[in-house]
């Protein structure tokens, strides 16, 4: 591998699996079929909205880094996307969200009942596809991940409007709710590749750390991003009474009167004084501290990727380098 070549950006890194992602999209279109028209309408509406598709891309990149060409990787990447999409449908109902990826949420268009039930359809279709793969280990990883994600959702619901929530409790939620599916995606690649336990553990660590960093940055962007770029309303977390890391960091740093304002907003919900709170979170260093935490998680991912088995295979090394870039570049994303 030419070490003098410039390092690829995250977008360039994902180009390595562009052809594989087209195959995944074909699986998604095929398996979204249903005799019930509304199921297809809602499912196609949210999946058709696009998105980063980071989780299936992660599975495919990790397969490439391990030299795995198992044909089931496309089906499993689609399974991961179905599970993720189901969580989005349910999340938007729970959070009463109205905007996602720059357009109305599915619950806003089709209603809460349809969104919940189609989310259930996607979960069950994902499990049908897991069975088709014919590997109990794969089923166990995905079943466990789905269960942990559901627990994380409930835990987050219990934490709503709790101004006393600390960093440890926050991390527990995001490692269950978000990072677990990243972890499962990377671990599945190891299973498909027939990797040893040490390699599987490295893959899982990479996925979990990447997922945690991804969520922390997402939470930072809710306070400093651009609504048009994000495709969602700024301040949604605060409006819902959701305590995320930027707020936790700001509360540790700001003046008592400012902390009282933030706590009142969390406990009561709403965003009447959002601009004041945004200024407090920014000026107190809360955003910078949260980004530093994301960087620490990204470093864990980088360390795991660098420890993956290497060889003379140029394609494998390109995919491993792409994993490194993915962890680095997500820290600077703006949407």
NORDA-V397911 format. One record per residue. N is the residue number from 1. SS is DSSP state (2 for helix, 1 for strand, 0 for the rest). PHI is phi in radians with two decimals (999 if undefined). OMEGA is omega in degrees with one decimal (999 if undefined). Layout:
BEGIN
n->N ss->SS phi->PHI omega->OMEGA
n->N ss->SS phi->PHI omega->OMEGA
END
This chain:
BEGIN
n->1 ss->0 phi->999 omega->-179.3
n->2 ss->0 phi->-1.36 omega->-176.3
n->3 ss->0 phi->-1.34 omega->178.5
n->4 ss->0 phi->-1.49 omega->-179.8
n->5 ss->0 phi->-1.20 omega->179.5
n->6 ss->0 phi->-1.13 omega->179.8
n->7 ss->0 phi->-1.19 omega->-179.3
n->8 ss->0 phi->-1.27 omega->172.6
n->9 ss->0 phi->-1.35 omega->178.1
n->10 ss->2 phi->-1.05 omega->179.3
n->11 ss->2 phi->-1.10 omega->177.9
n->12 ss->2 phi->-1.13 omega->178.8
n->13 ss->2 phi->-1.08 omega->-179.2
n->14 ss->2 phi->-1.22 omega->177.2
n->15 ss->2 phi->-1.10 omega->178.3
n->16 ss->0 phi->-1.04 omega->-178.0
n->17 ss->0 phi->-1.95 omega->-177.9
n->18 ss->2 phi->-1.04 omega->-180.0
n->19 ss->2 phi->-1.15 omega->176.7
n->20 ss->2 phi->-1.11 omega->179.6
n->21 ss->2 phi->-1.14 omega->174.8
n->22 ss->2 phi->-1.11 omega->176.8
n->23 ss->2 phi->-1.14 omega->177.3
n->24 ss->2 phi->-1.12 omega->178.8
n->25 ss->2 phi->-1.04 omega->178.0
n->26 ss->2 phi->-1.14 omega->176.7
n->27 ss->2 phi->-1.11 omega->-179.8
n->28 ss->2 phi->-1.03 omega->-179.7
n->29 ss->2 phi->-1.06 omega->-178.7
n->30 ss->2 phi->-1.16 omega->-173.2
n->31 ss->2 phi->-1.55 omega->174.9
n->32 ss->0 phi->-1.48 omega->-177.9
n->33 ss->0 phi->-1.13 omega->177.9
n->34 ss->0 phi->-2.70 omega->176.6
n->35 ss->0 phi->-1.32 omega->179.6
n->36 ss->0 phi->-1.73 omega->-172.9
n->37 ss->2 phi->-0.97 omega->-176.1
n->38 ss->2 phi->-1.11 omega->178.4
n->39 ss->2 phi->-1.02 omega->179.8
n->40 ss->2 phi->-1.12 omega->-178.8
n->41 ss->2 phi->-1.08 omega->-177.5
n->42 ss->2 phi->-1.18 omega->-178.0
n->43 ss->2 phi->-1.10 omega->179.4
n->44 ss->2 phi->-1.16 omega->-179.5
n->45 ss->2 phi->-1.08 omega->-175.9
n->46 ss->2 phi->-1.38 omega->179.0
n->47 ss->2 phi->-1.22 omega->178.8
n->48 ss->0 phi->-1.20 omega->178.8
n->49 ss->0 phi->-1.23 omega->178.3
n->50 ss->0 phi->1.56 omega->-175.2
n->51 ss->0 phi->1.86 omega->-172.5
n->52 ss->0 phi->-1.38 omega->-176.3
n->53 ss->0 phi->0.90 omega->-175.8
n->54 ss->2 phi->-1.16 omega->-174.9
n->55 ss->2 phi->-1.15 omega->175.9
n->56 ss->2 phi->-1.10 omega->178.0
n->57 ss->2 phi->-1.11 omega->177.4
n->58 ss->2 phi->-1.07 omega->178.5
n->59 ss->2 phi->-1.00 omega->-177.0
n->60 ss->2 phi->-1.22 omega->177.7
n->61 ss->2 phi->-1.12 omega->179.5
n->62 ss->2 phi->-1.17 omega->174.5
n->63 ss->2 phi->-1.01 omega->179.3
n->64 ss->2 phi->-1.09 omega->179.9
n->65 ss->2 phi->-1.17 omega->179.9
n->66 ss->0 phi->-1.72 omega->179.0
n->67 ss->0 phi->1.26 omega->-176.8
n->68 ss->0 phi->-1.64 omega->177.0
n->69 ss->0 phi->-2.09 omega->179.0
n->70 ss->0 phi->-0.96 omega->-176.3
n->71 ss->0 phi->-1.07 omega->-178.8
n->72 ss->2 phi->-1.22 omega->-178.0
n->73 ss->2 phi->-1.09 omega->179.8
n->74 ss->2 phi->-1.23 omega->177.8
n->75 ss->2 phi->-1.11 omega->-177.9
n->76 ss->2 phi->-1.21 omega->175.1
n->77 ss->2 phi->-1.11 omega->176.6
n->78 ss->2 phi->-1.18 omega->177.4
n->79 ss->2 phi->-1.03 omega->179.5
n->80 ss->2 phi->-1.04 omega->180.0
n->81 ss->2 phi->-1.18 omega->177.1
n->82 ss->2 phi->-1.11 omega->179.5
n->83 ss->2 phi->-1.08 omega->178.9
n->84 ss->2 phi->-1.06 omega->-179.2
n->85 ss->2 phi->-1.12 omega->177.0
n->86 ss->2 phi->-1.06 omega->179.5
n->87 ss->2 phi->-1.15 omega->178.5
n->88 ss->2 phi->-1.12 omega->179.2
n->89 ss->2 phi->-1.04 omega->-179.5
n->90 ss->2 phi->-1.21 omega->179.8
n->91 ss->2 phi->-1.01 omega->-175.8
n->92 ss->2 phi->-1.15 omega->175.5
n->93 ss->2 phi->-1.25 omega->-179.3
n->94 ss->2 phi->-1.07 omega->-176.4
n->95 ss->2 phi->-1.46 omega->-176.2
n->96 ss->0 phi->0.97 omega->-179.8
n->97 ss->0 phi->-1.30 omega->-179.5
n->98 ss->0 phi->-2.09 omega->-175.8
n->99 ss->1 phi->-2.42 omega->175.7
n->100 ss->1 phi->-2.58 omega->179.6
n->101 ss->0 phi->0.93 omega->173.0
n->102 ss->0 phi->1.42 omega->177.1
n->103 ss->1 phi->-2.56 omega->-178.0
n->104 ss->1 phi->-0.99 omega->175.7
n->105 ss->0 phi->-1.18 omega->-179.4
n->106 ss->2 phi->-1.08 omega->179.0
n->107 ss->2 phi->-1.16 omega->176.8
n->108 ss->2 phi->-1.22 omega->-176.8
n->109 ss->2 phi->-1.51 omega->-171.7
n->110 ss->2 phi->-1.86 omega->-178.0
n->111 ss->0 phi->1.73 omega->-177.6
n->112 ss->2 phi->-1.12 omega->-176.3
n->113 ss->2 phi->-1.06 omega->-179.7
n->114 ss->2 phi->-1.09 omega->-179.0
n->115 ss->2 phi->-1.12 omega->179.3
n->116 ss->2 phi->-1.11 omega->-175.7
n->117 ss->2 phi->-1.22 omega->176.6
n->118 ss->2 phi->-1.24 omega->171.7
n->119 ss->2 phi->-1.04 omega->176.5
n->120 ss->2 phi->-1.09 omega->177.7
n->121 ss->2 phi->-1.05 omega->-178.9
n->122 ss->2 phi->-1.14 omega->175.3
n->123 ss->2 phi->-1.03 omega->-176.5
n->124 ss->2 phi->-1.18 omega->176.7
n->125 ss->2 phi->-1.13 omega->177.3
n->126 ss->2 phi->-1.05 omega->180.0
n->127 ss->2 phi->-1.24 omega->172.7
n->128 ss->2 phi->-1.04 omega->-178.9
n->129 ss->2 phi->-1.20 omega->175.1
n->130 ss->2 phi->-1.04 omega->-179.9
n->131 ss->2 phi->-1.04 omega->-179.6
n->132 ss->2 phi->-1.04 omega->-179.5
n->133 ss->2 phi->-1.26 omega->172.0
n->134 ss->0 phi->1.16 omega->-179.5
n->135 ss->0 phi->-2.37 omega->-177.1
n->136 ss->2 phi->-1.12 omega->178.4
n->137 ss->2 phi->-1.12 omega->178.5
n->138 ss->2 phi->-1.10 omega->179.4
n->139 ss->2 phi->-1.08 omega->-178.5
n->140 ss->2 phi->-1.14 omega->179.4
n->141 ss->2 phi->-1.05 omega->-177.0
n->142 ss->2 phi->-1.28 omega->177.7
n->143 ss->2 phi->-1.13 omega->178.4
n->144 ss->2 phi->-1.11 omega->-179.5
n->145 ss->2 phi->-1.09 omega->-179.4
n->146 ss->2 phi->-1.09 omega->178.8
n->147 ss->2 phi->-1.16 omega->179.4
n->148 ss->2 phi->-1.13 omega->178.0
n->149 ss->2 phi->-1.06 omega->178.9
n->150 ss->2 phi->-1.08 omega->176.5
n->151 ss->2 phi->-1.08 omega->178.7
n->152 ss->2 phi->-1.10 omega->177.8
n->153 ss->2 phi->-1.10 omega->-179.8
n->154 ss->2 phi->-1.17 omega->178.9
n->155 ss->2 phi->-1.06 omega->178.2
n->156 ss->2 phi->-1.10 omega->178.1
n->157 ss->2 phi->-1.07 omega->179.1
n->158 ss->2 phi->-1.13 omega->-176.8
n->159 ss->2 phi->-1.52 omega->-177.5
n->160 ss->0 phi->-1.05 omega->177.2
n->161 ss->0 phi->1.12 omega->178.8
n->162 ss->0 phi->-1.73 omega->-176.9
n->163 ss->0 phi->-1.25 omega->-179.9
n->164 ss->0 phi->-1.63 omega->-177.9
n->165 ss->0 phi->-1.03 omega->-179.1
n->166 ss->0 phi->-1.86 omega->-175.1
n->167 ss->2 phi->-1.10 omega->-179.2
n->168 ss->2 phi->-1.09 omega->179.1
n->169 ss->2 phi->-1.17 omega->177.4
n->170 ss->2 phi->-1.07 omega->-178.7
n->171 ss->2 phi->-1.12 omega->177.2
n->172 ss->2 phi->-1.06 omega->179.4
n->173 ss->2 phi->-1.15 omega->-173.5
n->174 ss->2 phi->-1.24 omega->177.7
n->175 ss->2 phi->-1.24 omega->175.6
n->176 ss->2 phi->-1.52 omega->-170.4
n->177 ss->2 phi->-1.28 omega->-175.4
n->178 ss->0 phi->-1.98 omega->-170.7
n->179 ss->2 phi->-1.18 omega->-176.0
n->180 ss->2 phi->-1.12 omega->-179.8
n->181 ss->2 phi->-1.28 omega->172.2
n->182 ss->2 phi->-1.07 omega->179.6
n->183 ss->2 phi->-1.03 omega->-179.8
n->184 ss->2 phi->-1.10 omega->-179.6
n->185 ss->2 phi->-1.04 omega->-179.8
n->186 ss->2 phi->-1.23 omega->180.0
n->187 ss->2 phi->-1.15 omega->178.9
n->188 ss->2 phi->-1.04 omega->178.5
n->189 ss->2 phi->-1.07 omega->178.5
n->190 ss->2 phi->-1.11 omega->178.8
n->191 ss->2 phi->-1.13 omega->179.4
n->192 ss->2 phi->-1.11 omega->-178.5
n->193 ss->2 phi->-1.42 omega->-176.2
n->194 ss->0 phi->1.17 omega->-176.9
n->195 ss->0 phi->-1.23 omega->176.9
n->196 ss->0 phi->-1.32 omega->-174.7
n->197 ss->2 phi->-1.09 omega->-178.5
n->198 ss->2 phi->-1.13 omega->179.1
n->199 ss->2 phi->-1.19 omega->177.9
n->200 ss->2 phi->-1.04 omega->179.8
n->201 ss->2 phi->-1.14 omega->177.1
n->202 ss->2 phi->-1.11 omega->178.7
n->203 ss->2 phi->-1.07 omega->-179.7
n->204 ss->2 phi->-1.10 omega->179.0
n->205 ss->2 phi->-1.08 omega->178.1
n->206 ss->2 phi->-1.01 omega->-177.7
n->207 ss->2 phi->-1.08 omega->-179.0
n->208 ss->2 phi->-1.12 omega->-178.9
n->209 ss->2 phi->-1.16 omega->177.9
n->210 ss->2 phi->-1.08 omega->-179.4
n->211 ss->2 phi->-1.13 omega->178.3
n->212 ss->2 phi->-1.13 omega->178.7
n->213 ss->2 phi->-1.10 omega->179.6
n->214 ss->2 phi->-1.02 omega->-177.8
n->215 ss->2 phi->-1.23 omega->179.0
n->216 ss->2 phi->-1.08 omega->177.8
n->217 ss->2 phi->-1.08 omega->177.2
n->218 ss->2 phi->-1.02 omega->-179.8
n->219 ss->2 phi->-1.22 omega->175.4
n->220 ss->2 phi->-1.13 omega->-177.7
n->221 ss->2 phi->-1.12 omega->177.1
n->222 ss->2 phi->-1.15 omega->-179.8
n->223 ss->2 phi->-1.96 omega->-177.9
n->224 ss->2 phi->-2.34 omega->-176.4
n->225 ss->0 phi->-1.41 omega->177.0
n->226 ss->0 phi->-1.93 omega->-174.6
n->227 ss->2 phi->-1.00 omega->-178.8
n->228 ss->2 phi->-1.16 omega->178.6
n->229 ss->2 phi->-1.25 omega->-177.6
n->230 ss->2 phi->-1.23 omega->-176.3
n->231 ss->0 phi->1.32 omega->176.3
n->232 ss->0 phi->-2.63 omega->-177.8
n->233 ss->0 phi->-1.34 omega->174.4
n->234 ss->0 phi->-1.15 omega->177.0
n->235 ss->0 phi->1.38 omega->179.9
n->236 ss->2 phi->-1.04 omega->-178.1
n->237 ss->2 phi->-1.05 omega->-179.8
n->238 ss->2 phi->-1.14 omega->-179.8
n->239 ss->2 phi->-1.04 omega->-178.6
n->240 ss->0 phi->-1.54 omega->-177.3
n->241 ss->0 phi->1.35 omega->-177.4
n->242 ss->0 phi->-1.62 omega->-178.7
n->243 ss->0 phi->-1.65 omega->179.6
n->244 ss->0 phi->-2.05 omega->-170.6
n->245 ss->2 phi->-1.07 omega->178.3
n->246 ss->2 phi->-1.00 omega->178.8
n->247 ss->2 phi->-1.22 omega->179.4
n->248 ss->2 phi->-1.04 omega->179.2
n->249 ss->2 phi->-1.15 omega->-179.7
n->250 ss->2 phi->-1.10 omega->-179.2
n->251 ss->2 phi->-1.10 omega->178.0
n->252 ss->2 phi->-1.30 omega->-168.9
n->253 ss->2 phi->-1.94 omega->-169.9
n->254 ss->0 phi->-1.47 omega->179.8
n->255 ss->0 phi->-1.21 omega->-178.2
n->256 ss->2 phi->-0.94 omega->-179.3
n->257 ss->2 phi->-1.15 omega->176.9
n->258 ss->2 phi->-1.18 omega->178.5
n->259 ss->2 phi->-1.09 omega->178.9
n->260 ss->2 phi->-1.11 omega->178.1
n->261 ss->2 phi->-1.11 omega->-179.4
n->262 ss->2 phi->-1.14 omega->-178.8
n->263 ss->2 phi->-1.08 omega->178.9
n->264 ss->2 phi->-1.11 omega->179.7
n->265 ss->2 phi->-1.14 omega->179.0
n->266 ss->2 phi->-1.14 omega->-174.6
n->267 ss->2 phi->-1.23 omega->-177.4
n->268 ss->2 phi->-1.69 omega->-174.0
n->269 ss->0 phi->1.29 omega->-179.8
n->270 ss->0 phi->1.52 omega->-176.9
n->271 ss->0 phi->-2.51 omega->-178.2
n->272 ss->0 phi->-1.05 omega->-177.9
n->273 ss->0 phi->-2.03 omega->-176.1
n->274 ss->2 phi->-1.01 omega->-177.3
n->275 ss->2 phi->-1.07 omega->176.9
n->276 ss->2 phi->-1.10 omega->-177.6
n->277 ss->2 phi->-1.21 omega->176.0
n->278 ss->2 phi->-1.00 omega->179.7
n->279 ss->2 phi->-1.14 omega->179.1
n->280 ss->2 phi->-1.13 omega->-178.1
n->281 ss->2 phi->-1.08 omega->-179.8
n->282 ss->2 phi->-1.22 omega->-172.8
n->283 ss->2 phi->-1.24 omega->-179.7
n->284 ss->0 phi->-1.33 omega->-175.4
n->285 ss->0 phi->1.59 omega->-179.5
n->286 ss->2 phi->-1.09 omega->179.8
n->287 ss->2 phi->-1.19 omega->-180.0
n->288 ss->2 phi->-1.11 omega->179.5
n->289 ss->2 phi->-1.17 omega->178.1
n->290 ss->2 phi->-1.14 omega->177.9
n->291 ss->2 phi->-1.13 omega->176.8
n->292 ss->2 phi->-1.12 omega->176.4
n->293 ss->2 phi->-1.15 omega->176.9
n->294 ss->2 phi->-1.09 omega->179.3
n->295 ss->2 phi->-1.12 omega->178.0
n->296 ss->2 phi->-1.15 omega->176.8
n->297 ss->2 phi->-1.16 omega->178.1
n->298 ss->2 phi->-1.07 omega->178.5
n->299 ss->2 phi->-1.13 omega->175.1
n->300 ss->2 phi->-1.03 omega->178.8
n->301 ss->2 phi->-1.12 omega->179.5
n->302 ss->2 phi->-1.06 omega->-179.8
n->303 ss->2 phi->-1.08 omega->179.9
n->304 ss->2 phi->-1.17 omega->-179.4
n->305 ss->2 phi->-1.12 omega->179.8
n->306 ss->2 phi->-1.17 omega->-179.1
n->307 ss->0 phi->-1.53 omega->178.3
n->308 ss->0 phi->-1.11 omega->179.1
n->309 ss->0 phi->-1.00 omega->179.0
n->310 ss->0 phi->-2.06 omega->179.1
n->311 ss->0 phi->-2.84 omega->-179.0
n->312 ss->0 phi->-1.58 omega->-177.9
n->313 ss->0 phi->-1.28 omega->-176.8
n->314 ss->2 phi->-1.13 omega->-178.5
n->315 ss->2 phi->-1.12 omega->178.1
n->316 ss->2 phi->-1.07 omega->-178.9
n->317 ss->2 phi->-1.17 omega->176.6
n->318 ss->2 phi->-1.09 omega->-179.8
n->319 ss->2 phi->-1.21 omega->177.6
n->320 ss->2 phi->-1.15 omega->177.1
n->321 ss->2 phi->-1.10 omega->178.0
n->322 ss->2 phi->-1.14 omega->176.3
n->323 ss->2 phi->-1.10 omega->177.6
n->324 ss->2 phi->-1.11 omega->-179.2
n->325 ss->2 phi->-1.18 omega->178.9
n->326 ss->2 phi->-1.05 omega->179.6
n->327 ss->2 phi->-1.17 omega->-178.7
n->328 ss->2 phi->-1.30 omega->-171.6
n->329 ss->2 phi->-1.30 omega->-178.3
n->330 ss->2 phi->-1.14 omega->179.9
n->331 ss->2 phi->-1.20 omega->-177.7
n->332 ss->2 phi->-1.86 omega->-178.5
n->333 ss->0 phi->-1.19 omega->-178.4
n->334 ss->0 phi->-2.04 omega->-179.6
n->335 ss->0 phi->-2.64 omega->999
END
